[in-house]
Amino acid sequence: MKERKPNRAGTKRMQKNEWGPVERGATLGRDIQAKIGEQLRAMYDDVVSQGVPDRFAELLKRLDQPDDGDRS
């Protein structure tokens, strides 16, 4: 087993992703965060407005019913 060296103060640790190295703890600016939030809310609102398909609603209703032990 390799001995791990302690992290030196001031040293930035890097991790790799499919686009290349990224600093750990990297942050996005507030404007970028706000834009991502707006887009996520728009997508979520669209999904919520579609509602639940009838077959899913029926399945959920059946799952909520008490189990009588008969599984035919």
mmCIF file of the C-alpha atoms, coordinates in Angstrom:
data_MODEL
# 
_entry.id   MODEL 
# 
loop_
_atom_site.group_PDB 
_atom_site.id 
_atom_site.type_symbol 
_atom_site.label_atom_id 
_atom_site.label_alt_id 
_atom_site.label_comp_id 
_atom_site.label_asym_id 
_atom_site.label_entity_id 
_atom_site.label_seq_id 
_atom_site.pdbx_PDB_ins_code 
_atom_site.Cartn_x 
_atom_site.Cartn_y 
_atom_site.Cartn_z 
_atom_site.occupancy 
_atom_site.B_iso_or_equiv 
_atom_site.pdbx_formal_charge 
_atom_site.auth_seq_id 
_atom_site.auth_comp_id 
_atom_site.auth_asym_id 
_atom_site.auth_atom_id 
_atom_site.pdbx_PDB_model_num 
ATOM 1  C CA . MET A 1 1  ? 0.000   0.000   0.000   1.00 0.00 ? 1  MET A CA 1 
ATOM 2  C CA . LYS A 1 2  ? 1.374   3.413   -0.896  1.00 0.00 ? 2  LYS A CA 1 
ATOM 3  C CA . GLU A 1 3  ? 1.944   5.954   1.802   1.00 0.00 ? 3  GLU A CA 1 
ATOM 4  C CA . ARG A 1 4  ? -0.128  9.085   1.241   1.00 0.00 ? 4  ARG A CA 1 
ATOM 5  C CA . LYS A 1 5  ? 1.613   12.413  1.525   1.00 0.00 ? 5  LYS A CA 1 
ATOM 6  C CA . PRO A 1 6  ? -0.230  15.124  3.445   1.00 0.00 ? 6  PRO A CA 1 
ATOM 7  C CA . ASN A 1 7  ? -1.702  17.946  1.411   1.00 0.00 ? 7  ASN A CA 1 
ATOM 8  C CA . ARG A 1 8  ? 0.509   21.017  1.565   1.00 0.00 ? 8  ARG A CA 1 
ATOM 9  C CA . ALA A 1 9  ? -1.145  24.326  2.302   1.00 0.00 ? 9  ALA A CA 1 
ATOM 10 C CA . GLY A 1 10 ? -1.707  26.331  -0.865  1.00 0.00 ? 10 GLY A CA 1 
ATOM 11 C CA . THR A 1 11 ? -1.633  23.267  -3.137  1.00 0.00 ? 11 THR A CA 1 
ATOM 12 C CA . LYS A 1 12 ? -4.639  22.985  -5.429  1.00 0.00 ? 12 LYS A CA 1 
ATOM 13 C CA . ARG A 1 13 ? -5.868  19.452  -5.982  1.00 0.00 ? 13 ARG A CA 1 
ATOM 14 C CA . MET A 1 14 ? -7.117  18.590  -9.446  1.00 0.00 ? 14 MET A CA 1 
ATOM 15 C CA . GLN A 1 15 ? -9.531  15.956  -10.661 1.00 0.00 ? 15 GLN A CA 1 
ATOM 16 C CA . LYS A 1 16 ? -10.149 14.886  -14.260 1.00 0.00 ? 16 LYS A CA 1 
ATOM 17 C CA . ASN A 1 17 ? -13.408 14.702  -16.113 1.00 0.00 ? 17 ASN A CA 1 
ATOM 18 C CA . GLU A 1 18 ? -14.169 14.038  -19.777 1.00 0.00 ? 18 GLU A CA 1 
ATOM 19 C CA . TRP A 1 19 ? -13.229 17.637  -20.684 1.00 0.00 ? 19 TRP A CA 1 
ATOM 20 C CA . GLY A 1 20 ? -9.904  17.749  -18.844 1.00 0.00 ? 20 GLY A CA 1 
ATOM 21 C CA . PRO A 1 21 ? -8.645  18.676  -15.389 1.00 0.00 ? 21 PRO A CA 1 
ATOM 22 C CA . VAL A 1 22 ? -10.898 20.656  -13.058 1.00 0.00 ? 22 VAL A CA 1 
ATOM 23 C CA . GLU A 1 23 ? -9.959  22.293  -9.772  1.00 0.00 ? 23 GLU A CA 1 
ATOM 24 C CA . ARG A 1 24 ? -11.724 20.844  -6.773  1.00 0.00 ? 24 ARG A CA 1 
ATOM 25 C CA . GLY A 1 25 ? -13.911 23.426  -5.144  1.00 0.00 ? 25 GLY A CA 1 
ATOM 26 C CA . ALA A 1 26 ? -14.280 25.405  -8.388  1.00 0.00 ? 26 ALA A CA 1 
ATOM 27 C CA . THR A 1 27 ? -17.370 27.582  -8.274  1.00 0.00 ? 27 THR A CA 1 
ATOM 28 C CA . LEU A 1 28 ? -19.705 29.115  -10.798 1.00 0.00 ? 28 LEU A CA 1 
ATOM 29 C CA . GLY A 1 29 ? -20.454 32.809  -10.806 1.00 0.00 ? 29 GLY A CA 1 
ATOM 30 C CA . ARG A 1 30 ? -23.803 33.978  -9.462  1.00 0.00 ? 30 ARG A CA 1 
ATOM 31 C CA . ASP A 1 31 ? -24.998 34.926  -12.952 1.00 0.00 ? 31 ASP A CA 1 
ATOM 32 C CA . ILE A 1 32 ? -24.319 31.401  -14.242 1.00 0.00 ? 32 ILE A CA 1 
ATOM 33 C CA . GLN A 1 33 ? -26.003 29.859  -11.186 1.00 0.00 ? 33 GLN A CA 1 
ATOM 34 C CA . ALA A 1 34 ? -29.043 32.082  -11.732 1.00 0.00 ? 34 ALA A CA 1 
ATOM 35 C CA . LYS A 1 35 ? -29.277 31.087  -15.406 1.00 0.00 ? 35 LYS A CA 1 
ATOM 36 C CA . ILE A 1 36 ? -29.026 27.374  -14.548 1.00 0.00 ? 36 ILE A CA 1 
ATOM 37 C CA . GLY A 1 37 ? -31.732 27.856  -11.887 1.00 0.00 ? 37 GLY A CA 1 
ATOM 38 C CA . GLU A 1 38 ? -34.043 29.575  -14.383 1.00 0.00 ? 38 GLU A CA 1 
ATOM 39 C CA . GLN A 1 39 ? -33.583 26.791  -16.924 1.00 0.00 ? 39 GLN A CA 1 
ATOM 40 C CA . LEU A 1 40 ? -34.146 24.051  -14.346 1.00 0.00 ? 40 LEU A CA 1 
ATOM 41 C CA . ARG A 1 41 ? -37.338 25.758  -13.105 1.00 0.00 ? 41 ARG A CA 1 
ATOM 42 C CA . ALA A 1 42 ? -38.614 26.062  -16.682 1.00 0.00 ? 42 ALA A CA 1 
ATOM 43 C CA . MET A 1 43 ? -37.955 22.367  -17.333 1.00 0.00 ? 43 MET A CA 1 
ATOM 44 C CA . TYR A 1 44 ? -39.546 21.348  -14.024 1.00 0.00 ? 44 TYR A CA 1 
ATOM 45 C CA . ASP A 1 45 ? -42.634 23.498  -14.645 1.00 0.00 ? 45 ASP A CA 1 
ATOM 46 C CA . ASP A 1 46 ? -43.042 21.872  -18.057 1.00 0.00 ? 46 ASP A CA 1 
ATOM 47 C CA . VAL A 1 47 ? -42.856 18.362  -16.572 1.00 0.00 ? 47 VAL A CA 1 
ATOM 48 C CA . VAL A 1 48 ? -45.295 19.207  -13.760 1.00 0.00 ? 48 VAL A CA 1 
ATOM 49 C CA . SER A 1 49 ? -47.802 20.720  -16.189 1.00 0.00 ? 49 SER A CA 1 
ATOM 50 C CA . GLN A 1 50 ? -47.908 17.443  -18.158 1.00 0.00 ? 50 GLN A CA 1 
ATOM 51 C CA . GLY A 1 51 ? -49.594 15.684  -15.248 1.00 0.00 ? 51 GLY A CA 1 
ATOM 52 C CA . VAL A 1 52 ? -49.591 11.985  -14.409 1.00 0.00 ? 52 VAL A CA 1 
ATOM 53 C CA . PRO A 1 53 ? -50.675 9.544   -17.136 1.00 0.00 ? 53 PRO A CA 1 
ATOM 54 C CA . ASP A 1 54 ? -53.884 7.648   -16.314 1.00 0.00 ? 54 ASP A CA 1 
ATOM 55 C CA . ARG A 1 55 ? -52.114 4.266   -16.226 1.00 0.00 ? 55 ARG A CA 1 
ATOM 56 C CA . PHE A 1 56 ? -49.686 5.557   -13.579 1.00 0.00 ? 56 PHE A CA 1 
ATOM 57 C CA . ALA A 1 57 ? -52.492 7.068   -11.528 1.00 0.00 ? 57 ALA A CA 1 
ATOM 58 C CA . GLU A 1 58 ? -54.321 3.723   -11.633 1.00 0.00 ? 58 GLU A CA 1 
ATOM 59 C CA . LEU A 1 59 ? -51.176 1.832   -10.619 1.00 0.00 ? 59 LEU A CA 1 
ATOM 60 C CA . LEU A 1 60 ? -50.587 4.217   -7.694  1.00 0.00 ? 60 LEU A CA 1 
ATOM 61 C CA . LYS A 1 61 ? -54.208 3.802   -6.609  1.00 0.00 ? 61 LYS A CA 1 
ATOM 62 C CA . ARG A 1 62 ? -53.822 -0.001  -6.654  1.00 0.00 ? 62 ARG A CA 1 
ATOM 63 C CA . LEU A 1 63 ? -50.578 0.204   -4.681  1.00 0.00 ? 63 LEU A CA 1 
ATOM 64 C CA . ASP A 1 64 ? -52.270 2.327   -2.007  1.00 0.00 ? 64 ASP A CA 1 
ATOM 65 C CA . GLN A 1 65 ? -54.989 -0.300  -1.446  1.00 0.00 ? 65 GLN A CA 1 
ATOM 66 C CA . PRO A 1 66 ? -54.414 -2.650  1.501   1.00 0.00 ? 66 PRO A CA 1 
ATOM 67 C CA . ASP A 1 67 ? -52.966 -6.033  0.593   1.00 0.00 ? 67 ASP A CA 1 
ATOM 68 C CA . ASP A 1 68 ? -55.544 -8.801  1.181   1.00 0.00 ? 68 ASP A CA 1 
ATOM 69 C CA . GLY A 1 69 ? -52.949 -11.572 0.694   1.00 0.00 ? 69 GLY A CA 1 
ATOM 70 C CA . ASP A 1 70 ? -54.558 -12.841 -2.559  1.00 0.00 ? 70 ASP A CA 1 
ATOM 71 C CA . ARG A 1 71 ? -52.072 -12.422 -5.416  1.00 0.00 ? 71 ARG A CA 1 
ATOM 72 C CA . SER A 1 72 ? -53.811 -14.157 -8.303  1.00 0.00 ? 72 SER A CA 1 
# 
